[in-house]
Each structure stands twice: as structure tokens, then as C-alpha cells.
Amino acid sequence: MITTYTDFRLVKAEMATRYPARRPVRRDSSLEIMRRTLARNSREELDPGHRR
């Protein structure tokens, strides 16, 4: 079956439904990773039994 599109917006809508857009991956800076690690380590030192 061949479908001819007369409107470019229809083509874009069809493509969007057939191929959903991928979510952009969040890249953390090394500073952010260090901050998070330090926070986790200090939490574990303050309350060793507690798990999030």
C-alpha cells in the first residue's frame, strides 16, 4: 500500500508516532559527581544503618 502525503506536517506527525524521540541523556560534570559522592559518604558516616 502506497500512501502519498500532500502535507509535510502529516509526514512529521507520522514520523513522530512511528519513531518516538529519544530522551537527551543528562551528563553530570565531575564536580556534580564529587559533590554527590561526598554527600553520600557523609550520610553513611552519620547514620551507618540507614539506607535510602
Steps between C-alpha positions, in 0.01 A plus 500: 500500500646833396391814684573836343526795738402843380579679825845498658341531846329165445836344419653643817207381711525152351874486565451619859250223574708232329838602641471663844775750581773380733541677830819704525743340744603721789878524526615591848812706546778351709427765766140382525613138535753590771238700690252213488764248610607717792138544608443123486817427697416753771144360526639149549745624766225683688249214491662170393183288527279728296440415133326731258 
